[in-house]
Amino acid sequence: MILACENLSVVREHNLVLDRIGCKLLPGDITAICGPNGAGKSTLLSALGNLIAPAAGSVTLSDRLVVDMHPLTRARNIGYLPQSAEVAWDVSVANLVALGRLPHRDEGKAEIRQAIGACALDAFADRPVSTLSGGEKARALLARVLAGTPQWILADEPLAALDIAHQLDMLKVLRAEAEAGCGVVLVLHDLALAMNHADRVLVLREGRLVADGAPEAALSPDNIANGWGVFGEWIGEAGARALVM
């Protein structure tokens, strides 16, 4: 299922937040959306998931308008992980993850167990969410998305609350999802993580798509200088590169 947008524009409070964005995202890839603060990264992710209405343009999934999909169909196909998700009730981790099955209207016990295991939460399954650390909670919220077995995972800064080890663990989980055929789209601020772990990078600046391609091309020193206003160079081998400023 190709997830695509064409001439996508979003206006918020009379300000143009996204300006005629167009891209086709492929299943099986990890796509990183990068850019400076205020570039429109989270807005693009929300628009791809039909969480905000565009002022112009369209989002399609397998050439079908996402806005026209039944909400349950859309929720079965697109899983969204917000930047700062709140849990309204102090449920157990297992019950939180089980909420991911709501679009399917089934218990999905096997899918729930698999999601809990994939996010290394077996030891936390019976614990109240309120007792979790920030990183543990982030993993539980990802597990809730995984339990819904979506075709696409849209995650807004999913690594922000995690230490280095758990960042790598979550990236392994997301890579496994991609290798199984799922499309994964991540908003990332850490350019080294995008360079080393994404298959494709979209770079936004002031609401416009200014680079789109393999990480080495999209995050070239020239593009970083133009997008972020800083100068640096990449060192190291492919898959283990660091940005030196």
C-alpha positions as CSV (number, residue, x, y, z in Angstrom):
1,M,0.0,0.0,0.0
2,I,1.6,3.2,-1.1
3,L,0.9,6.2,1.1
4,A,1.0,9.4,-0.9
5,C,0.2,13.1,-0.7
6,E,-0.2,15.5,-3.6
7,N,-0.1,19.3,-3.4
8,L,-0.8,19.1,0.3
9,S,-1.2,22.4,2.0
10,V,-2.2,23.1,5.6
11,V,-3.3,26.5,7.0
12,R,-3.4,27.1,10.7
13,E,-4.5,30.4,12.2
14,H,-4.2,32.1,8.7
15,N,-0.6,30.9,8.5
16,L,0.6,28.5,5.7
17,V,2.1,25.6,7.7
18,L,2.6,23.1,4.8
19,D,3.0,24.4,1.2
20,R,2.2,22.0,-1.6
21,I,3.9,18.9,-0.3
22,G,4.0,16.0,-2.7
23,C,5.6,12.5,-2.0
24,K,4.9,8.8,-2.4
25,L,6.0,6.7,0.6
26,L,6.7,3.0,0.1
27,P,5.8,0.1,2.3
28,G,8.9,-1.7,3.6
29,D,10.8,1.5,4.1
30,I,11.6,3.6,7.2
31,T,11.1,7.2,6.1
32,A,12.3,10.0,8.4
33,I,10.8,13.4,8.4
34,C,13.5,16.0,9.4
35,G,13.8,19.7,9.6
36,P,14.3,22.6,12.0
37,N,11.8,23.6,14.6
38,G,8.6,24.9,13.1
39,A,9.3,23.4,9.7
40,G,5.9,21.5,9.7
41,K,7.1,17.9,10.5
42,S,4.4,17.0,13.0
43,T,1.8,18.7,10.8
44,L,2.8,16.6,7.8
45,L,2.6,13.4,9.9
46,S,-0.8,14.4,11.2
47,A,-2.1,15.2,7.7
48,L,-0.9,11.8,6.4
49,G,-2.9,10.2,9.1
50,N,-6.0,12.3,8.4
51,L,-5.8,13.9,11.9
52,I,-6.0,17.4,10.5
53,A,-7.8,18.6,7.4
54,P,-5.7,20.1,4.6
55,A,-6.6,23.4,3.0
56,A,-5.7,21.9,-0.4
57,G,-4.4,18.7,-1.9
58,S,-5.0,15.1,-0.9
59,V,-3.6,12.0,0.9
60,T,-4.2,8.6,-0.6
61,L,-3.6,5.0,0.5
62,S,-3.3,2.7,-2.5
63,D,-4.9,5.5,-4.6
64,R,-7.9,5.7,-2.3
65,L,-8.5,9.0,-0.6
66,V,-7.8,8.6,3.1
67,V,-10.4,11.1,4.0
68,D,-13.1,9.0,2.4
69,M,-12.2,5.8,4.3
70,H,-14.5,4.5,7.0
71,P,-12.8,5.5,10.3
72,L,-12.4,1.8,11.3
73,T,-10.8,1.0,8.0
74,R,-8.5,3.9,8.3
75,A,-7.5,3.0,11.9
76,R,-6.8,-0.6,10.8
77,N,-4.5,0.5,8.2
78,I,-2.8,3.5,9.8
79,G,-1.4,3.5,13.3
80,Y,-0.4,6.9,14.8
81,L,1.9,7.5,17.7
82,P,1.7,11.1,18.9
83,Q,4.6,13.1,20.3
84,S,3.2,13.4,23.8
85,A,0.5,10.9,24.4
86,E,-1.5,11.0,27.6
87,V,-3.1,8.0,29.2
88,A,-6.5,9.1,30.6
89,W,-6.9,6.1,32.9
90,D,-4.3,4.3,35.0
91,V,-4.8,0.9,33.3
92,S,-2.3,-1.9,33.2
93,V,0.3,-2.1,30.4
94,A,-1.5,-5.1,29.0
95,N,-4.9,-3.3,28.9
96,L,-3.3,-0.2,27.4
97,V,-1.8,-2.3,24.6
98,A,-5.1,-4.1,24.1
99,L,-6.7,-0.8,23.1
100,G,-4.8,-1.2,19.9
101,R,-7.3,-3.9,18.9
102,L,-10.3,-1.6,19.1
103,P,-10.5,-0.9,15.3
104,H,-10.6,-4.7,14.7
105,R,-13.3,-5.3,17.3
106,D,-11.7,-8.5,18.6
107,E,-9.6,-9.5,21.5
108,G,-6.5,-10.2,19.4
109,K,-4.7,-11.9,22.3
110,A,-1.9,-13.2,20.1
111,E,-1.3,-9.8,18.6
112,I,-1.3,-8.2,22.0
113,R,1.2,-10.7,23.4
114,Q,3.4,-10.3,20.3
115,A,3.4,-6.5,20.6
116,I,4.2,-6.6,24.3
117,G,7.1,-9.0,23.6
118,A,8.4,-6.9,20.7
119,C,8.7,-3.9,22.9
120,A,10.3,-5.9,25.8
121,L,7.4,-5.2,28.1
122,D,6.7,-8.8,29.4
123,A,7.8,-8.0,32.9
124,F,5.6,-4.8,32.9
125,A,2.4,-6.3,31.6
126,D,0.5,-6.2,34.9
127,R,1.9,-2.9,36.1
128,P,-0.1,0.3,36.1
129,V,1.0,2.7,33.4
130,S,1.5,5.4,36.1
131,T,4.4,3.4,37.6
132,L,6.4,3.4,34.3
133,S,9.3,5.6,33.5
134,G,9.1,7.9,30.5
135,G,10.9,5.4,28.3
136,E,8.8,2.5,29.5
137,K,5.7,4.4,28.8
138,A,6.9,5.3,25.3
139,R,7.5,1.6,24.6
140,A,4.0,0.7,25.9
141,L,2.4,3.3,23.6
142,L,4.3,1.9,20.6
143,A,3.1,-1.6,21.6
144,R,-0.5,-0.3,21.5
145,V,0.1,0.7,17.9
146,L,1.8,-2.6,17.0
147,A,-1.1,-4.5,18.5
148,G,-3.4,-3.0,15.8
149,T,-1.2,-4.6,13.1
150,P,-1.4,-1.5,10.9
151,Q,-0.1,-1.3,7.3
152,W,1.5,2.0,8.2
153,I,3.0,3.3,11.4
154,L,3.3,7.1,11.8
155,A,5.3,8.1,14.9
156,D,6.1,11.6,16.0
157,E,9.5,11.7,17.7
158,P,9.1,8.2,19.2
159,L,12.7,8.1,20.4
160,A,12.7,11.4,22.3
161,A,12.1,9.9,25.8
162,L,14.4,7.0,25.4
163,D,18.1,6.4,26.4
164,I,20.5,5.3,23.7
165,A,20.0,1.6,24.3
166,H,16.2,1.8,24.2
167,Q,16.4,4.1,21.1
168,L,18.3,1.3,19.3
169,D,15.9,-1.3,20.6
170,M,12.9,0.6,19.3
171,L,14.6,1.2,16.0
172,K,15.1,-2.6,15.8
173,V,11.4,-3.1,16.4
174,L,10.5,-0.6,13.7
175,R,12.9,-2.1,11.3
176,A,11.4,-5.5,11.9
177,E,8.0,-4.1,11.1
178,A,9.3,-2.5,7.9
179,E,11.0,-5.8,6.9
180,A,7.6,-7.5,7.4
181,G,6.1,-5.1,4.8
182,C,4.8,-2.3,7.0
183,G,5.5,1.3,6.0
184,V,7.1,3.3,8.8
185,V,7.3,7.1,9.0
186,L,9.1,8.8,11.8
187,V,9.6,12.5,12.8
188,L,13.2,12.7,14.0
189,H,15.3,15.5,15.3
190,D,18.5,13.5,15.6
191,L,20.0,13.6,12.2
192,A,22.5,10.9,13.0
193,L,19.7,8.5,13.7
194,A,18.0,9.4,10.5
195,M,21.2,9.0,8.5
196,N,22.0,5.6,10.0
197,H,18.6,4.0,10.3
198,A,16.2,5.5,7.7
199,D,15.9,4.3,4.1
200,R,14.6,7.7,3.0
201,V,14.6,11.2,4.4
202,L,12.2,14.1,3.8
203,V,13.6,17.5,4.8
204,L,11.1,20.3,5.5
205,R,11.9,24.0,5.8
206,E,9.3,26.6,6.4
207,G,6.5,24.2,5.3
208,R,8.2,23.2,2.1
209,L,9.8,19.9,1.0
210,V,13.3,20.9,0.2
211,A,15.0,17.5,0.0
212,D,13.7,14.0,-0.5
213,G,15.9,10.9,-1.1
214,A,18.4,8.5,0.4
215,P,19.8,9.8,3.7
216,E,23.2,10.5,2.2
217,A,21.7,12.9,-0.4
218,A,18.9,14.4,1.7
219,L,21.1,15.1,4.7
220,S,24.1,16.3,2.7
221,P,26.2,19.0,4.4
222,D,24.8,21.6,1.9
223,N,21.2,20.6,2.7
224,I,22.0,20.8,6.4
225,A,23.5,24.2,6.0
226,N,20.5,25.4,4.0
227,G,17.9,23.8,6.2
228,W,19.3,24.3,9.7
229,G,21.8,27.1,9.1
230,V,24.7,25.2,10.6
231,F,27.8,23.7,8.9
232,G,29.2,20.2,9.5
233,E,30.3,17.0,7.9
234,W,29.6,13.3,8.2
235,I,32.4,11.0,9.4
236,G,32.4,7.2,9.9
237,E,31.2,4.3,7.9
238,A,27.8,3.8,6.4
239,G,25.3,2.9,9.1
240,A,27.6,4.4,11.9
241,R,28.0,7.9,10.8
242,A,28.3,10.9,13.1
243,L,27.8,14.6,12.3
244,V,30.7,16.8,13.3
245,M,30.0,20.5,13.6
